[in-house]
Amino acid sequence: MSHPNLPMTEVLAVADCWQREPDSEAVIQRAVAAAAESVDEDVADAEVAVMLTDDAGIRTLNSNWRGIDKPTNVLSFPALQPEGEWKVGDAPRMLGDIAIAYETMRREADEEHKPFDHHLSHLAVHGFLHLIGYDHENDADAEEMEALETQILAHLGIPDPYADRAGTH
């Protein structure tokens, strides 16, 4: 069965700590595919780059791009889209980049008693949704995004990541 709405997802580990989790690339590929299949956005023939970094790397990104000088779990950088419609034969559309920090993600998974792969899937889905325009800047948008994340993760057999938290974004 073909999946026409799947973007090409490239995963690049730039920090050695990710070697402790050799299945991370496959986990991310499945999560992004599940997210792409669950949204109305046309992401066929598009590209997503996922950088697996460490706290130092993501802290630098967070400081440079958001002015927040501390590590975070995931950052998304949507690509600027060219004017006009994409046509077959054009270079692939770049949806953007996602960066995920190992230490912060590992600590959160441990503190929340979640399997590493479940939390990684959640952050990959969360990052992908940001690339296609979802955000959580206000309560209504946060509720919509969290509901969609929960639905996508359920397709992967992952429990609601927000079940134990009241409205945390």
N, C-alpha and C positions, 0 to 999 in steps of 0.2 A: 504494500500500500504506500503510495507516495504522499509526502507531506509538502504541498506546494508553498506553504507560508513560512518555511523555516529559514532563518538567516544563517549565514556562515558564521560560526563562532570560533574565533581563534583564542586559545588560552596560552598565556606565557607566564611561567614562574620565573620571577626575577630575584627571589629571595630563597636561599637554601632551606629555610625552615619548612617550606612546602614539601620537601622530599619526604617528610614524616607522614604525609597524606597522599600516597601515590594515586588514589582514585579520584582526586580532586577535579581533574580535567573532565572525566566522564560524568561526574556529579553535576558540574556546571553545564556541560553540553545538554544533559537531560533537563535540567531546570530551565535553561533558556528556551529549549524546544517546547516544553510544556507551556511556558509563558507565551511564546509566539503563537501557539495553537489556540490560546484562550482569549486573544484580543482581536479586535476588528481591524487594527492597523495592518496595512500591507507591508510585511517585512521580508517577503520573498526576494531572493537575490540581493539582500542587503548583508552588510558585515557588522559584526560586533567583536571588539577586542576586549579580552578580560586579562588584566594584569594581576598576578598573585604576588603581592609584595609583603613587606613586614611593617611593623609600627613606625620605624624610622622613615621608610619610603612614603607611607601614606601621610605621615605628619608633614613631610615636606610638601606634598601635593595639597594637603588641606591648608597649610599656611600660605602657599603661593596663590592658590585659586580662590580660597574662601576667607583668608585672613584669620584663620583659627589655628593657632600654633599648638596643636595636640593631635594625637592619632585618633582615628575613628575606624569603624568596622568596614564601611564601604563608601566609595565615592563614584559618582557617575558623571560623565562628561559627554552630553549629547553633541553630535556633530552638526555643524551648520549645513543645511540642505541647499543644494543648488536650485536655482529657479527652473521652472519647467518640469515636465513629466519625465520620469525615468523610462528608457526604452530598452528592449532586448538588444544586446550588443554594446550598450554603454558600460563603462566601468561600474562595478558594484557600488551601490549606495552605502556609505558608512553611517551606521546609526550612532556610533560613538564608542566610548571606552568606559570600562568599569574597572575599578581598582578595589581589591579586597585585601585587608591586612590580617596576616596569620595570627599574631599574638592577641590582638583585640578580639578577633572572631573566636579563637580557642577559649579565651577567658570567659566570654559571654556564654558560649555553649556549656562550659563547665558550671558556671554560676547558675544557669537556668536549667541545668540537668537535661540538656538536649544532646542527642547524638551529633557529632561534628558534621556529618553529611547532611543532616536535616537543617542545621543552621547555615551551612554553606549554600544549600539549595535556596533557602529563604533569602539570603543576601544577594545571590545571583538573580533571582526573580525580582527582588526589590530594585536592584540596579538596572535591570532591563526595562522595567516599567518606567523608571525615570528617563531612560533614553527615548522612549516613545511619548513622553509628555506628561506622565502622571507625576503628581507631587503630593506633599502633605503639609503645605503651608498654612492651611486652615483646617478646622475640624471636619467640615464636609468632605474636602478632598482627601483628608487622612482616612476617614471612614471608607470612602470609595476604594482607595488604594489598598487598605488593609483587607477589605472584603475580597478584592480580586486576588491579592497574594494568598489569602487563606484558601480560596477556591482552586487556584493553580497548584498549591502545595498538596491539597487533598487529592488531586489527580495523581500525584506522585506518592501517595500513601503517607504523607507527612501531616501530623496533627497541627491544629491551629496554633501558630506561634504567638498569638496574642491572647490566648485563653487565660493565662495567669496574670495578665497585666491589664489595667484599666486605662484604655485610651492612650497608651504610650506610642509615640511616633518615632 
